[in-house]
Amino acid sequence: MDKKYDSMTLIQLRELARDMGLKSITALKKSDLIEAIKNHKSDDNQKQEKHHKPTLDEHKDDHDKLDHGNDQSDQTMDSGKQDRKRSSHASEMERLDSGETKEGILEILPDGYGFIRCDNYLPGENDVYVSPAQIRRFNLKTGDIVSGNTRVRNQSEKFSALLYIKSVNGFNPAEAQRRKRFEDLTPIFPNERIHLETPGSGVSMRMVDLISPIGMGQRGMIVSQ
């Protein structure tokens, strides 16, 4: 019984004491509160023994209530542990955050990790390292425009490392996690024509319309030499 009370938090002990009808418990320390609860329970047990002898059913009900109370106590303790873990993780992220946001085009290397190329997709000193775990978690692809905060760089590190991702291609990172592979997408062919020739335009636009018409949704690349 003592171990049970010792494992409970001060808030849980106060709630238990209020349920028992104890008063003036706010100023009590944990050890004093435990002693008061034990004394109160001892007095109650003595009163119950004087009035009647408990039956087998009453013993069973008390046992079920105690188990239910233990279950609630365990759930409260688990919730408290999770809150402490989240708080510790948040403080760790704040400690590692450099406060600097980087954005660029992601290049994934054959080894599984990648770099955010900040200088027009060319390797440079401002590149940001992206771990394989982050690439797998957010389903990142080469060519994605990734924005996020960087971690504080150590003296031995050549590049800054990505601490957390703010956006992928301008959207929430959760959207990138749910997107399908490009190979699995269904192509939708253009069904509406774009007329390049306009009144008063030159002959060249009319020639393009005649020789290589362009449809709505059709992709093309113009390379200048």
Backbone as JSON, one array per atom type, in Angstrom:
{
  "sequence": "MDKKYDSMTLIQLRELARDMGLKSITALKKSDLIEAIKNHKSDDNQKQEKHHKPTLDEHKDDHDKLDHGNDQSDQTMDSGKQDRKRSSHASEMERLDSGETKEGILEILPDGYGFIRCDNYLPGENDVYVSPAQIRRFNLKTGDIVSGNTRVRNQSEKFSALLYIKSVNGFNPAEAQRRKRFEDLTPIFPNERIHLETPGSGVSMRMVDLISPIGMGQRGMIVSQ",
  "N": [[0.83, -1.2, 0.0], [1.98, 1.22, 0.82], [3.86, 1.58, -1.18], [2.22, 2.05, -3.33], [1.06, 4.58, -2.75], [3.42, 6.08, -2.7], [4.2, 6.05, -5.34], [2.35, 7.66, -6.52], [1.5, 10.95, -7.72], [1.69, 14.28, -6.24], [-0.59, 15.72, -6.86], [-2.43, 13.7, -7.51], [-2.62, 12.45, -5.03], [-3.8, 14.49, -3.53], [-6.31, 14.65, -4.78], [-7.3, 12.13, -4.11], [-7.4, 12.41, -1.33], [-9.34, 14.41, -1.09], [-11.57, 13.03, -2.05], [-11.88, 11.27, 0.05], [-12.77, 12.96, 1.98], [-11.08, 14.51, 3.48], [-9.77, 17.52, 4.9], [-8.1, 20.73, 4.59], [-5.74, 20.14, 3.14], [-4.07, 21.23, 1.3], [-1.76, 22.55, 2.13], [-0.17, 20.54, 3.02], [2.74, 18.45, 2.89], [3.99, 15.88, 0.65], [4.7, 13.51, 2.04], [3.44, 13.92, 4.51], [0.82, 14.07, 3.65], [0.38, 11.5, 2.69], [0.57, 10.06, 5.07], [-1.66, 11.11, 6.43], [-3.73, 10.16, 4.8], [-3.42, 7.38, 5.17], [-3.94, 7.16, 7.9], [-6.59, 8.01, 7.96], [-7.83, 6.0, 6.43], [-7.3, 3.85, 8.08], [-8.84, 4.49, 10.34], [-11.38, 4.4, 9.18], [-11.53, 1.68, 8.53], [-11.56, 0.51, 11.07], [-13.98, 1.49, 12.05], [-15.77, 0.24, 10.3], [-15.37, -2.44, 10.93], [-16.44, -2.53, 13.48], [-19.16, -2.08, 13.08], [-20.19, -3.99, 11.21], [-19.58, -7.26, 9.85], [-17.8, -7.8, 6.98], [-19.12, -9.26, 3.98], [-18.57, -11.9, 1.5], [-19.25, -10.92, -1.03], [-19.03, -8.19, -0.64], [-16.3, -7.93, -0.17], [-15.41, -8.6, -2.71], [-16.47, -6.48, -4.25], [-15.06, -4.32, -3.17], [-12.5, -5.05, -3.94], [-12.72, -4.9, -6.75], [-13.21, -2.17, -7.04], [-10.79, -1.15, -6.13], [-9.03, -2.16, -8.04], [-10.0, -0.79, -10.26], [-9.42, 1.82, -9.52], [-6.65, 1.65, -9.47], [-6.16, 1.23, -12.18], [-7.0, 3.69, -13.27], [-5.14, 5.31, -12.03], [-2.77, 4.36, -13.17], [-3.22, 5.07, -15.84], [-3.23, 7.85, -15.61], [-0.61, 8.3, -14.77], [0.8, 7.31, -17.02], [-0.04, 9.17, -18.91], [1.1, 11.45, -17.84], [3.82, 10.83, -18.13], [4.04, 10.82, -20.94], [3.49, 13.51, -21.47], [5.7, 14.7, -20.26], [7.74, 13.66, -21.87], [7.11, 14.83, -24.36], [7.46, 17.51, -23.71], [10.17, 17.52, -23.07], [11.24, 16.81, -25.56], [10.47, 19.02, -27.09], [11.92, 21.08, -25.85], [14.49, 20.21, -26.42], [14.53, 20.45, -29.21], [14.35, 23.23, -29.44], [16.78, 23.94, -28.34], [18.59, 22.95, -30.21], [17.91, 24.31, -32.49], [18.96, 26.56, -34.9], [17.73, 28.86, -35.66], [17.76, 29.7, -38.22], [16.39, 29.73, -41.42], [16.28, 27.71, -44.28], [15.95, 27.33, -47.81], [15.55, 25.46, -50.75], [16.35, 23.42, -53.66], [15.9, 19.98, -53.54], [18.29, 17.41, -53.71], [18.68, 14.05, -54.03], [21.0, 11.65, -53.19], [22.64, 8.59, -54.37], [23.26, 7.09, -52.06], [21.21, 7.44, -50.28], [20.89, 9.65, -48.58], [20.5, 13.27, -48.76], [20.85, 16.61, -50.22], [19.93, 19.99, -49.75], [20.01, 22.14, -52.28], [20.95, 25.33, -52.33], [21.95, 27.26, -53.99], [20.88, 27.78, -56.76], [20.55, 25.08, -57.58], [23.13, 24.17, -57.67], [26.06, 22.66, -56.29], [27.28, 23.91, -53.17], [28.64, 25.97, -50.47], [26.52, 26.65, -48.87], [24.76, 24.58, -48.81], [22.38, 22.23, -47.44], [22.29, 19.48, -45.34], [20.27, 16.56, -45.62], [18.81, 14.01, -43.87], [18.55, 10.39, -44.37], [16.37, 9.35, -42.92], [14.57, 11.5, -42.7], [13.97, 11.87, -45.37], [12.65, 9.47, -46.02], [10.5, 9.58, -44.22], [8.95, 11.84, -44.96], [8.5, 11.29, -47.57], [10.11, 12.37, -49.64], [11.3, 13.68, -52.78], [13.72, 13.88, -55.43], [14.21, 17.11, -56.65], [12.19, 18.34, -55.28], [11.09, 21.32, -53.7], [12.27, 22.32, -50.8], [11.76, 23.62, -47.57], [13.0, 24.67, -44.45], [14.08, 24.72, -40.96], [17.45, 24.92, -39.84], [19.87, 22.91, -38.07], [22.0, 23.69, -35.27], [25.3, 24.08, -36.21], [28.14, 22.03, -35.76], [31.7, 22.42, -35.18], [33.09, 20.48, -36.52], [31.47, 19.76, -38.61], [30.81, 19.99, -42.05], [28.64, 20.87, -43.53], [25.48, 22.43, -42.87], [22.78, 20.87, -41.1], [19.47, 19.67, -41.68], [16.96, 20.45, -39.43], [14.12, 20.45, -38.91], [11.27, 20.21, -41.12], [9.53, 22.73, -42.8], [7.95, 23.24, -45.09], [7.01, 21.62, -48.17], [7.43, 22.01, -51.47], [5.92, 24.29, -51.17], [3.73, 23.48, -49.71], [2.14, 21.94, -46.83], [4.17, 19.65, -45.0], [2.87, 17.23, -44.46], [1.24, 16.78, -46.63], [3.03, 15.94, -48.57], [3.69, 13.45, -47.61], [1.5, 11.89, -48.23], [1.32, 11.8, -50.97], [1.25, 10.22, -54.2], [3.41, 8.03, -56.12], [5.03, 9.28, -59.06], [5.05, 7.55, -61.2], [2.81, 6.03, -60.75], [0.64, 7.59, -61.28], [-2.3, 8.62, -63.13], [-2.29, 9.46, -66.48], [-3.61, 12.44, -67.93], [-4.69, 13.44, -70.88], [-4.37, 16.3, -73.02], [-7.3, 18.11, -73.85], [-8.16, 20.46, -74.82], [-7.45, 23.04, -76.97], [-4.77, 25.4, -77.25], [-4.6, 28.5, -78.64], [-2.1, 30.12, -80.2], [-1.86, 32.11, -82.03], [-2.79, 35.43, -82.4], [-4.87, 38.31, -83.06], [-3.19, 40.5, -85.2], [-0.7, 39.45, -84.66], [2.56, 38.05, -85.48], [3.76, 36.04, -88.3], [5.04, 33.82, -87.36], [3.8, 32.74, -85.04], [1.46, 31.76, -86.13], [2.5, 29.77, -87.74], [3.48, 28.01, -85.8], [1.07, 27.18, -84.63], [0.04, 25.75, -86.78], [1.97, 23.77, -87.38], [2.9, 22.55, -84.95], [0.68, 22.2, -82.83], [-0.47, 23.22, -79.57], [-1.82, 21.8, -76.67], [-4.13, 22.24, -73.88], [-2.76, 21.55, -70.8], [-0.69, 20.08, -71.77], [2.77, 19.41, -71.59], [5.88, 21.06, -72.1], [9.27, 21.89, -72.99], [11.37, 24.57, -73.45], [14.47, 25.12, -74.69], [17.09, 27.32, -74.58], [19.84, 28.37, -76.56]],
  "CA": [[0.0, 0.0, 0.0], [2.86, 2.38, 0.87], [4.48, 1.76, -2.5], [1.2, 2.62, -4.22], [0.98, 6.01, -2.48], [4.69, 6.72, -3.06], [4.28, 6.17, -6.8], [1.38, 8.66, -6.97], [1.94, 12.34, -7.67], [1.05, 15.06, -5.2], [-1.94, 16.09, -7.33], [-3.27, 12.51, -7.37], [-2.86, 12.24, -3.6], [-4.77, 15.48, -3.08], [-7.62, 14.25, -5.27], [-7.72, 11.0, -3.3], [-7.74, 12.91, 0.0], [-10.62, 15.11, -1.19], [-12.61, 12.01, -2.15], [-12.06, 10.7, 1.38], [-13.37, 13.94, 2.86], [-10.07, 15.21, 4.28], [-9.73, 18.95, 4.71], [-6.83, 21.44, 4.87], [-4.68, 19.27, 2.6], [-3.26, 21.95, 0.32], [-0.48, 22.94, 2.7], [0.57, 19.36, 3.46], [3.73, 17.85, 2.01], [3.59, 14.57, 0.14], [4.83, 12.5, 3.08], [2.39, 14.17, 5.5], [-0.47, 13.75, 3.04], [0.28, 10.02, 2.67], [0.3, 9.64, 6.45], [-3.05, 11.46, 6.74], [-4.6, 9.22, 4.07], [-3.34, 6.07, 5.81], [-4.65, 7.24, 9.17], [-8.03, 8.07, 7.67], [-8.27, 4.67, 5.99], [-7.26, 2.98, 9.25], [-10.02, 4.81, 11.14], [-12.56, 3.88, 8.48], [-11.55, 0.21, 8.65], [-11.96, 0.17, 12.42], [-15.41, 1.75, 12.16], [-16.5, -0.77, 9.55], [-15.3, -3.7, 11.67], [-17.34, -2.44, 14.62], [-20.56, -2.08, 12.65], [-20.6, -5.25, 10.6], [-18.53, -8.11, 9.29], [-18.04, -7.8, 5.53], [-19.41, -10.52, 3.31], [-17.71, -12.22, 0.36], [-19.58, -10.01, -2.12], [-18.49, -6.87, -0.33], [-14.87, -8.02, -0.44], [-15.22, -8.6, -4.17], [-16.72, -5.13, -4.73], [-13.93, -3.48, -2.78], [-11.36, -5.42, -4.78], [-12.95, -4.35, -8.09], [-13.02, -0.72, -6.98], [-9.37, -0.89, -5.99], [-8.41, -2.39, -9.35], [-10.39, 0.32, -11.15], [-8.64, 2.99, -9.11], [-5.27, 1.45, -9.92], [-6.13, 1.43, -13.63], [-7.05, 5.12, -13.51], [-3.86, 5.88, -11.59], [-1.77, 4.0, -14.18], [-3.46, 5.88, -17.03], [-2.8, 9.22, -15.31], [0.85, 8.3, -14.76], [1.26, 7.19, -18.4], [-0.27, 10.46, -19.57], [2.12, 12.38, -17.34], [5.1, 10.49, -18.76], [4.0, 11.28, -22.32], [3.61, 14.97, -21.47], [7.09, 15.04, -19.96], [8.55, 13.34, -23.05], [6.87, 15.86, -25.37], [8.09, 18.74, -23.24], [11.62, 17.35, -23.2], [11.57, 16.84, -27.0], [10.33, 20.4, -27.56], [13.06, 21.87, -25.35], [15.68, 19.76, -27.16], [14.45, 21.06, -30.54], [14.66, 24.65, -29.29], [18.21, 24.07, -28.06], [19.35, 22.65, -31.42], [17.47, 25.17, -33.59], [19.83, 27.7, -35.14], [16.91, 30.01, -35.97], [17.98, 30.06, -39.63], [15.55, 28.98, -42.36], [16.88, 27.5, -45.59], [15.05, 26.81, -48.84], [16.24, 25.15, -52.0], [15.92, 22.24, -54.39], [16.47, 18.77, -52.95], [18.95, 16.4, -54.54], [18.89, 12.82, -53.26], [22.14, 10.9, -53.71], [22.4, 7.13, -54.37], [23.43, 6.5, -50.73], [19.98, 7.59, -49.51], [20.77, 10.99, -48.0], [20.39, 14.29, -49.79], [21.25, 17.98, -49.91], [19.13, 21.09, -50.28], [20.9, 23.03, -53.04], [20.42, 26.69, -52.17], [22.53, 28.14, -55.0], [20.43, 27.46, -58.11], [20.75, 23.65, -57.78], [24.54, 23.87, -57.81], [26.68, 22.42, -54.98], [27.93, 25.08, -52.59], [28.85, 25.94, -49.03], [25.25, 26.88, -48.17], [23.9, 23.4, -48.92], [21.88, 21.7, -46.16], [22.21, 18.01, -45.34], [18.98, 15.97, -45.27], [19.07, 12.62, -43.48], [17.67, 9.39, -45.01], [15.14, 9.19, -42.15], [13.66, 12.57, -43.08], [13.54, 11.62, -46.76], [11.65, 8.4, -46.0], [9.33, 9.97, -43.44], [8.12, 12.81, -45.68], [8.35, 10.85, -48.96], [10.72, 13.41, -50.46], [11.82, 13.29, -54.08], [14.65, 14.81, -56.06], [13.52, 18.2, -57.32], [11.27, 19.01, -54.36], [11.53, 22.57, -53.08], [12.13, 22.06, -49.36], [12.08, 24.74, -46.69], [13.01, 24.24, -43.05], [15.09, 25.28, -40.08], [18.67, 24.12, -39.75], [20.4, 22.64, -36.74], [23.25, 24.38, -34.94], [26.38, 23.31, -36.82], [29.37, 21.86, -35.0], [32.91, 22.82, -35.89], [33.54, 19.37, -37.36], [30.53, 19.54, -39.7], [31.06, 20.83, -43.23], [27.36, 21.44, -43.97], [24.4, 22.47, -41.9], [21.83, 19.76, -41.21], [18.07, 20.07, -41.56], [16.38, 20.06, -38.13], [12.74, 20.07, -39.2], [10.78, 20.71, -42.4], [8.36, 23.62, -42.73], [7.08, 23.08, -46.25], [7.51, 20.89, -49.34], [6.8, 22.58, -52.66], [4.99, 25.31, -50.74], [2.61, 22.89, -48.99], [2.44, 21.3, -45.55], [4.9, 18.37, -45.21], [1.96, 16.09, -44.4], [0.74, 16.54, -47.99], [4.05, 15.18, -49.29], [3.67, 12.08, -47.13], [0.36, 11.17, -48.81], [1.3, 11.84, -52.43], [1.58, 8.98, -54.89], [4.58, 8.07, -57.0], [4.69, 9.82, -60.38], [4.82, 6.43, -62.1], [1.5, 5.46, -60.48], [-0.41, 8.55, -61.61], [-3.01, 8.4, -64.39], [-2.11, 10.63, -67.36], [-4.8, 13.07, -68.51], [-4.22, 14.07, -72.1], [-5.03, 17.59, -73.28], [-8.51, 18.06, -74.69], [-8.5, 21.83, -75.19], [-6.32, 23.62, -77.72], [-4.37, 26.78, -76.97], [-4.3, 29.2, -79.89], [-1.02, 31.09, -80.01], [-2.05, 33.23, -82.96], [-3.71, 36.48, -81.96], [-5.0, 39.36, -84.1], [-2.05, 41.39, -85.3], [0.57, 38.79, -84.36], [3.37, 37.73, -86.64], [3.52, 34.78, -89.01], [5.66, 32.71, -86.64], [2.82, 32.11, -84.15], [0.53, 31.0, -86.97], [3.22, 28.57, -88.17], [3.5, 27.07, -84.67], [-0.26, 26.61, -84.53], [-0.2, 24.81, -87.87], [2.93, 22.66, -87.4], [2.93, 21.84, -83.65], [-0.32, 22.8, -81.94], [-0.29, 22.95, -78.13], [-3.09, 21.58, -75.97], [-4.2, 22.58, -72.46], [-2.25, 20.46, -69.97], [0.48, 19.48, -72.4], [3.99, 20.0, -71.07], [6.97, 21.19, -73.04], [10.44, 22.6, -72.48], [12.08, 25.37, -74.45], [15.87, 25.25, -74.3], [17.75, 28.37, -75.37], [21.28, 28.15, -76.76]],
  "C": [[0.87, 1.26, 0.0], [3.48, 2.66, -0.48], [3.5, 2.41, -3.47], [1.11, 4.13, -4.02], [2.26, 6.73, -2.9], [4.8, 6.94, -4.56], [3.32, 7.21, -7.35], [1.96, 10.06, -6.84], [1.19, 13.08, -6.56], [-0.38, 15.45, -5.57], [-2.9, 14.91, -7.18], [-3.6, 12.24, -5.91], [-3.89, 13.24, -3.06], [-6.18, 15.14, -3.54], [-8.17, 13.09, -4.45], [-8.15, 11.46, -1.91], [-9.07, 13.65, -0.02], [-11.78, 14.13, -1.28], [-12.89, 11.38, -0.79], [-12.71, 11.68, 2.36], [-12.38, 14.68, 3.75], [-10.06, 16.69, 3.92], [-8.35, 19.5, 5.07], [-5.64, 20.6, 4.39], [-3.74, 20.0, 1.66], [-1.86, 22.25, 0.84], [0.38, 21.75, 3.11], [1.59, 18.93, 2.42], [3.27, 16.46, 1.6], [3.63, 13.51, 1.23], [3.73, 12.68, 4.14], [1.02, 13.82, 4.95], [-0.69, 12.24, 2.98], [-0.07, 9.51, 4.06], [-1.14, 9.94, 6.84], [-4.02, 10.52, 6.06], [-4.6, 7.86, 4.74], [-4.08, 6.07, 7.15], [-6.16, 7.27, 8.97], [-8.57, 6.71, 7.27], [-8.28, 3.71, 7.17], [-8.46, 3.22, 10.15], [-11.29, 4.27, 10.51], [-12.67, 2.37, 8.63], [-12.02, -0.22, 10.04], [-13.46, 0.39, 12.62], [-16.23, 0.67, 11.45], [-16.49, -2.11, 10.29], [-16.24, -3.7, 12.87], [-18.79, -2.6, 14.2], [-20.98, -3.43, 12.08], [-19.38, -6.0, 10.08], [-18.76, -8.2, 7.78], [-18.25, -9.19, 4.98], [-18.45, -10.71, 2.14], [-17.98, -11.29, -0.81], [-19.01, -8.63, -1.89], [-16.98, -6.84, -0.55], [-14.58, -7.93, -1.93], [-15.43, -7.21, -4.74], [-15.57, -4.2, -4.4], [-12.71, -3.77, -3.64], [-11.5, -4.86, -6.19], [-12.73, -2.85, -8.11], [-11.54, -0.37, -6.9], [-8.64, -1.09, -7.32], [-8.74, -1.27, -10.31], [-9.62, 1.58, -10.81], [-7.2, 2.87, -9.55], [-5.14, 1.67, -11.42], [-6.14, 2.92, -13.96], [-5.73, 5.79, -13.13], [-2.77, 5.59, -12.61], [-1.94, 4.84, -15.43], [-3.0, 7.32, -16.81], [-1.28, 9.31, -15.33], [1.43, 8.18, -16.17], [1.1, 8.5, -19.15], [0.77, 11.49, -19.13], [3.48, 12.11, -17.96], [5.16, 10.98, -20.2], [4.14, 12.79, -22.41], [5.04, 15.4, -21.19], [8.0, 14.76, -21.14], [8.38, 14.39, -24.13], [7.53, 17.17, -24.98], [9.59, 18.68, -23.39], [12.05, 17.42, -24.66], [11.48, 18.27, -27.53], [11.5, 21.27, -27.1], [14.35, 21.49, -26.07], [15.69, 20.37, -28.55], [14.81, 22.55, -30.47], [16.16, 24.86, -29.06], [19.04, 23.86, -29.33], [19.03, 23.59, -32.58], [18.41, 26.38, -33.71], [19.05, 28.98, -35.41], [17.02, 30.46, -37.42], [17.16, 29.15, -40.52], [16.23, 28.92, -43.73], [15.83, 26.94, -46.54], [15.83, 26.57, -50.11], [15.68, 23.89, -52.61], [16.65, 21.02, -53.85], [17.1, 17.88, -54.02], [19.26, 15.19, -53.66], [19.99, 12.01, -53.94], [21.87, 9.4, -53.62], [22.51, 6.49, -53.0], [22.21, 6.69, -49.83], [19.81, 8.94, -48.87], [20.74, 12.01, -49.13], [20.88, 15.64, -49.3], [20.23, 18.94, -50.5], [20.1, 22.05, -50.95], [20.28, 24.43, -53.02], [20.91, 27.65, -53.25], [22.17, 27.64, -56.4], [20.77, 26.02, -58.51], [22.21, 23.28, -58.03], [25.14, 23.63, -56.42], [27.41, 23.66, -54.48], [28.03, 24.96, -51.09], [27.55, 26.11, -48.24], [24.3, 25.69, -48.25], [23.55, 22.87, -47.52], [21.72, 20.19, -46.29], [20.83, 17.56, -44.88], [19.19, 14.48, -45.03], [18.14, 11.66, -44.22], [16.35, 9.21, -44.26], [14.12, 10.27, -42.52], [13.13, 12.36, -44.5], [12.46, 10.54, -46.8], [10.37, 8.84, -45.31], [8.39, 10.87, -44.23], [8.01, 12.48, -47.17], [8.91, 11.88, -49.94], [11.29, 12.84, -51.75], [12.84, 14.32, -54.56], [13.87, 15.85, -56.86], [12.5, 18.91, -56.44], [11.9, 20.3, -53.83], [11.23, 22.47, -51.58], [12.56, 23.29, -48.58], [12.02, 24.25, -45.25], [14.12, 24.91, -42.27], [16.27, 24.33, -39.96], [19.1, 23.96, -38.3], [21.69, 23.42, -36.52], [24.42, 23.51, -35.41], [27.59, 23.24, -35.88], [30.57, 22.25, -35.84], [33.38, 21.73, -36.85], [32.63, 19.12, -38.56], [30.78, 20.53, -40.83], [29.78, 21.54, -43.66], [26.39, 21.51, -42.78], [23.45, 21.31, -42.15], [20.41, 20.28, -40.99], [17.49, 19.55, -40.25], [14.93, 19.62, -38.3], [12.27, 20.8, -40.45], [9.54, 21.56, -42.18], [7.41, 23.39, -43.9], [7.8, 22.28, -47.33], [6.74, 21.38, -50.55], [5.72, 23.6, -52.29], [3.81, 24.79, -49.94], [3.09, 22.3, -47.66], [3.17, 19.97, -45.8], [3.99, 17.15, -45.17], [1.39, 15.76, -45.78], [1.74, 15.7, -48.79], [4.05, 13.72, -48.86], [2.6, 11.26, -47.84], [0.39, 11.12, -50.35], [1.77, 10.51, -53.03], [2.85, 9.16, -55.72], [4.14, 8.57, -58.39], [4.36, 8.7, -61.35], [3.43, 5.82, -61.93], [0.34, 6.39, -60.84], [-1.04, 8.22, -62.97], [-2.85, 9.63, -65.28], [-3.45, 11.13, -67.91], [-4.32, 13.88, -69.71], [-5.0, 15.36, -72.38], [-6.23, 17.43, -74.21], [-8.98, 19.46, -75.08], [-7.27, 22.47, -75.83], [-6.06, 25.06, -77.3], [-3.96, 27.42, -78.3], [-3.26, 30.29, -79.6], [-1.2, 32.31, -80.9], [-3.12, 34.18, -82.42], [-3.81, 37.53, -83.07], [-3.81, 40.32, -84.06], [-0.72, 40.75, -84.98], [1.3, 38.44, -85.65], [3.04, 36.37, -87.23], [4.03, 33.59, -88.2], [4.66, 31.98, -85.73], [1.82, 31.27, -84.94], [1.19, 29.71, -87.44], [3.28, 27.53, -87.04], [2.15, 26.42, -84.51], [-0.52, 25.55, -85.6], [0.68, 23.57, -87.75], [2.9, 21.85, -86.1], [1.95, 22.49, -82.68], [-0.12, 22.34, -80.49], [-1.67, 22.83, -77.49], [-2.99, 21.96, -74.51], [-3.77, 21.37, -71.62], [-1.03, 19.78, -70.54], [1.74, 20.19, -71.92], [5.06, 20.04, -72.15], [8.11, 21.97, -72.42], [11.12, 23.31, -73.64], [13.5, 25.59, -73.95], [16.53, 26.29, -75.19], [19.25, 28.08, -75.43], [22.03, 29.47, -76.75]]
}
